[in-house]
Amino acid sequence: MTRADAIDRAREHFRSGEFLRILDRRVGYRTESQQPNSGAALRAYLTDDLQPAFAELGFATQLIESPSGRGPYLLADYREDAALPTVLTYGHGDVVDGMEGEWRDNLDPWRTTVRGERVYGRGTADNKGQHSINLSALRMVRAARGGKLGFNAKFIIETGEEIGSPDLRKVCENHREELKADLFLASDGPRLSAERPTIFLGCRGGLRIHLDVKLRDGGHHSGNWGGVLANAATVLSNAIAALINEKGQMQLEALKPPRISNAIRAVLADVKVEPTADEPQLSPDWGEEGLSAAERLYAWNTLEVLAMSSGNIASPANAIPGEAHAVLQLRFVVGTRIEQVVDAVRKHLHAHGFPMVEVIAAQSFAASRTDFDSPWVNWAAESIRRTTGKAPAILPNFGGSLPNDVFSEGLGLPTIWVPHSYPGCSQHAPNEHILMPVTEEALAIMAGLFWDLGEKGARRA
């Protein structure tokens, strides 16, 4: 058997409907980690579905309990020869809320439904579909190689990613030896576009910043007190404007990252951010001046206002609000001095006349990425090019956030992410879906990558 045979097997696995039948079964587990009664479904997804699937491929598995009592973890280990390279991959079996009743045509989020090129269902894109693609591709390569992979493989599947992966770092630290590998290769998040295969090397971090203004209890009549009482909503609006202007440009240097390196600029020069017709179109004249859209999204920091409240918007009273609240989020890249951000925001607001604004940090996650000079980057890019005939987009990091730092820093591994979704997939919303052409191509891509990893192992042996 050859590389082409393995890829053909992967494509036929999709065309025959077998892959979608597997995915439909996995979507059927209501693994909503944000719901307090989801524990049984989270556990069943690992024990009833994934453990037997790994066993069929010759993996030994163990269930790891969460140190804090949250959803469990599954470790799967396939050892062929100590002299061969070892790959560690990752996925998460939990999903966000199903949002029944909000999907188009009243679709059931707990079944896969095909409409045209779309396959709807909760978890199809995030992340059951993606780790299922990788597991199926492994199976196709093993079959093409007569029951061998040509490398050692390890998986860790968590069930708490949608609640911030609260125990993932500790679990990985406790099982460092079992997770030792040469490469981390996994799939989550979207491609640059549906048409272009993508590699990203890490992720941006995130920090939520709460701004609270409480001037007095209750509201006071705007006719009797207007002009002599400070308005908490007005104060808060201007405080936010002192941090970010009307074009989305940050006004505080401490919120910005270091200068974009020439290496990152060179890689992103080949990256075009071009939304499809049914995706939001880019806002003109928005964001940091002098940067391309790709640089703003993948190599820069952004400060976004996520939510604001003051008074009752549904039934406003003729009263001056005494308090106002906002939640902002800083998305940041590697190199940002994130530990200084909250104090810097507080000092900046005080200096601009807003000492009454309380600044509190919450829900932070780290930025991380693999260096561009890692030989694994070119290896993965060349493998994808051979399979698809397309040069993949190489991004320094995903625009969103993933627990990449657990693997890149905690375990010290080069991290390569090959996403199988696309920006318009509606993850975390009603109508989550994957695209059939992208899914078939993704199965081929992963079969090619796993085959090539076996070739690397043959040369090492």
N, C-alpha and C positions, 0 to 999 in steps of 0.2 A: 504493500500500500504506500501511497505517496501523500505529500501535502495536499495536492489537489483532491485526492480521494477523501481526505478528512474534511475538507471544506465542502465538497459535494454532499457528504453525509449530513453535515450541519444544515445545509440548505434544504435537503430533502426532509430532514427532521421537522423543519418549519412547514414546507409545502404540503406534507402529508397530514397536517393538522395535529400531529402528536404534541408539538410544543405547546400549542394553545390549549390542548386538553390538560396538560400538566399545570399550566398557568391558571386555568379556570379552577382547578381543584385547590390551588394555593390561595387564590383570591377569596375562596369561600370561607377561609378562617377569618373570623372577625377580630383581628388582632389590633384593636384600637388602644394603644398604650396610654392614651390620655384619659381613658375611661377607667374608673376604679374597679369595675367588675370584669376586666379583660384578662385576668391572670390565667384562667383555664385555657382560653383560646391561644394565648401566647405560648404557653407550655405545649399545647397539643400541636401547634404548627411545627415545633422543633421535634417532638418525640414521635408524632404519628406520621408526619410527612417527610421532613428532611433527614431524620436519622435512617429510615429505610432507604431513602434515595442515595445517601452516602454509602451505606453498607453494600448496596449493589455495585458500587465502584471500588470496593475494597478498602474503604476508609474505616478506621477505628474512630468511634465517637464517644464523647463524654459530655454530660450535661453539667454546667457550672451554675450554681445558685448565685443570685445577686447578693453582694455583701450587705446591701441596704434593704433587702426584701422586695426588690422590684422584679421585673421579668427576668427569666433565666437566659443563659448563654449556651450556645452549642459550639464545641470544639471538635473539628474533624481532622484526621491526620492520615495521610497516605504516604508510606515510606517504601520506596523502591530500592534505593541504594544510597548509602551515605556519601558516595563520591559524586552523586548527581546534584545539580542545583535544586534549591527548594524555593517554592513560591508560596507566599501567604496571601490569601484573599479574604474578603470581608463582605458582609451584607447585613441588612436588618429586616427582620420579619414583621416588625410592627408598622402600623400605618396610622395616619391621622383619622379623625372621625369620618364615618361613612357618609354623613349628610344625606341620609335617605330622604326622598321626596323633593330634592333640589336638582336632580340630574335631568338632562334632556329626555323627553319622552318618558319620564318617570322610570328610567333604567334602574335596575337593581345594582347597587355598587358592589354587591358580594357575588356577582357572576360576571364573567367576561361576555361582552356583547360586541359583535363586529358590525360596524356601519361603514361601508366603503373601505377605506384604508385604515380606519381607526379601530382599535380594540379597547373598549371601555372597561373600567373596573377599578375599584380602589386597590392600589398597590401595583397596578400594571407598570407604572413608570417608577414608583417610589415605594419599595425597592424590590418587591417580589419578582417583577419581570426581569429586572437587571441581574440579580444573583441567580435566577433560574436560567437565563441565557448562558451565564458562565458555567453553571453546573452541567447543562446540556452539552455545551461545547467540549467540556472535559470528557464527557461520556463518548462523544463522537470520535475524539482523538484516541481515546483508549481502545475503542473498537477497531479503528483503522490500524492501530499498532499491535493488534493481536492480544489485547489485554494488558498492555503496558502503556505508560505515559512517557517515559524517558526522563522524568524528573520527579521530585517529591513535591507533594502539595498539602497545604494546610488551609483550613477555613475557620473563621470565627464569625458566627452569626449572633447578633445581639437582638434584643426585643425592647430596647428603650431609646432608640435614636430619636424618635419624635418627641421625647421628653428630655432631650439634651444629653443622652448617653451618660447618665450620672455615675455609673460604676465601671465604664469601659476601661478607663486608665488603670484602675485598681485591679481589675480582672487580668488585664494584660501584664501588669507588673507581677502579679501572683503566679502567672503561668508563662513567664518570660522564656523559660527553656523549651516548653512545648511549642511556643510560637516563633522560635528562632528560624530565620529564613535568609535568603539572599536578596529577595525582591518582594515588595508588596505590590500586587496588581489587583485592582478592584474596579467596580463600576457603580456609579451613582451620579445623580445630577444630569443636566442636559448637555448635548453636543452644542457646538457653536451654532449649528443650523441642522435641519433635517438632512440636507444634502451633503454635509461635510463631516466625515469622521474626525474625532477630536481626542486629543490627549491633554489632560491637565495634571499638573505636578503637585498640587496642594490646594489650599483654600484660603479665602480671606477670613479674618476673625470678625467678631461682632461684640459690641458693648452697648447695652441699653443705658440710657441716661434719663433719669426722671427729673423733671423740673416742676416744682410746686410753689405756688404763690398763695399764701393764706393771710389776707389782710384783716379780716374780721369775720365774725359768724353771720351767716345769712346774707340776704340781699337787702338793699335799701332803695326806696322809691326814687326813680331816676329824675322825676320832676322836682322833688323836694331836696335831693342831694346831688344832682348832676352838676359837675363843675367844681365841687368842693370835696368829693370823696374820690380817692384813687380807685380806678377800675382794675381789678385783678386780671381780667382777660386782656386788657390793653397793655398792662405791664408785661404779662407773659409773652404776648405777641411781639413786643419790641425787644424783649430779652432774646427770643429766638432769632429775630432779625440781626441781633448783634453777633450771633454765631454763624449764621448762614444767610446770604443775601437773596434777592428776588430771582437770581439766576442759578440758585443752587450751589453757589461758590462759598466755601468755608472761609470765615473771616479771622480764624485763629490758627496760627502756625502750628500749635501743639496738636491740632487735629489732623495735620497733613503727614504723609509719609516722607521718607527720604527721596531724593531725586531719583527718577526712573533711570536705571542703568542703560547703557548703550546696548547691552546684550538683550535685555527685555524689549527695548524699543525695536531692535532688529527683528526679533521673533514676531512681535505684534504688528509689524509693518505688513505682514502677509495675512492679517486677520481682519475681516470685514464684518461688522455687526449690521446685518441686514434682515430685519423682521419680515416675516411673511405677511400676506394680506390680512390674515385673521389674528395677527399678534399686534400689540401696541406699537405704534410708529414712534421713532426717536423724536424727542423734543428738540426743536432747533434752538441754538443759543443757550443750552442748558449745561451746567457743569463747569469744571475747571477749564479756563482758557488755555489754548495752546496744545491741548491733548486731543488725540483721535478718540473716537467712541470706544475702540478696543482698549486703549490706554486708560480711559476713565473707568471702564468696567472691570478690567483685570489687573491693573497696575497702580491704581490710585485708591484713596479713601473717599468715602461719601458719608455725609451726615444727613439722615432722613428723619422727618417728623412722622412718626407712626400713628400717633393718636393725640387728640386734644379734647379737653372738656371744660366747660364753664357754663353755669346756668342750665336751662332745660331747652335744648334746641327744638324739641318736638312741641313744646308749649311755652315759649319765652314769656317771662313776666316783665313788666315795666320796672325793672329793678337793676341796680348796679351790683354785679356779682362780687362777693367778698373773697372768693377763691377761684383759682384756675390751675389746671394740671396738664402736663404734656409728657409724652414718652418719645424720646428721640433714640435713634440707633446710629452708632458709628460702625460702618463696615471698614475694616482696615487690613492692609497688606503687611507682610513681613517687614520688620524694621521700624514700625511705628512704636514710639515709646508710650505704650498704652497705659503703663502704670502711672504716668504723669497727667493723663488726660482729664480726669475729674477735678483735680486740684486746679489745673490750668483753666478749665471752664469756669469754676467758681471764682477764681481771681479775676478773670476777664469780665465776668458779669458784674462783680463788685466795682471794678474800675470804670465800667460804663454806666454806673448808677443803678444797679439792680441788686443791692445787698439783700433785698427781701425775697429773692428767688433761692429756694433750697435746691441743692444739686445732689443727687444720690445715684450711685452706680448700681446696676443690677444685671443679671444674666449675661455673663461674659464668656466668650469662647475664643480660643487662640487662633492666630494665623500661622501657617506653616507651608513649606514647599521644598521639593527636592531641587538641588542645583542643576542648572542647565547642562553643566559639563559631565553629568553622570552618563556613562556609556549606555545605560538602560534606556535613556530617552531616544537616542538615535536607533537603537535596536527595535524598540516598539514602533517608532514611526516608519521604519523601513518595512517591518512586517505588515503593517496596515496598508502601506502603499502597494506591496506585492499582492495582497489579497484583493484590494478594491480598485487599484489603478488610480487612486486619488492620494495626493499628499495631505496627510491629516493636519488640521490646525493644532498647533502646540501652544498651550496657554500656560503662563507661569503659575496661575492658580485659577480655580473655579471662582466665579463671582460671589457665590453664596458661601455656606459654611458646612463643613463636615468634620468628623473627629480625626482628621489627618494627622494632627500633632501627636496623637497616641502612638501612631505607627512610625512617623518620621523622626520624632524626638524621643518618645518613650521607648520604642524598640530599636531605634537607630537604623531604620530601613530606607532605602530609596523607594519613593512612592510614585506609582504610575496609575492614574485613573483613566479608564476608557469608558466614557458614558454612552448609554444606549437609548437615552430619551432625547427630547428636543425642546426648545424653549416654550413652545405652545402646548405642552402636554397637560396643562391644568392640574399639576400635582398640588396637593393641599387644598383642592377646590372641588366642587362638583364637576363631573365629566372628565375626570382623570383618564388618560388613555396613552397608549403607545401607537406608533405607526407600523403597519405591516412591512413595508419595504425596509424601514430602518431596522426592524427586528430581525428580518432575514439576513440583512447585511451584517448586523451585530453578531449573529451566530457564526457567520463566516469569518469575521474579524477575529473573534475569540478562538475559533478552531485554528486559525493561522498562527495566532500568538502562542497558543499552547503547543502546537506542532513545532514551532521554531524554538520554543524553550526546550523541547525534547532534543532537537538537533544540537543546541548548545550543550546539553547534557552529554550527548554522544561524543562531542569533541573533548569535553572535560574528562570523560571516562577513558 
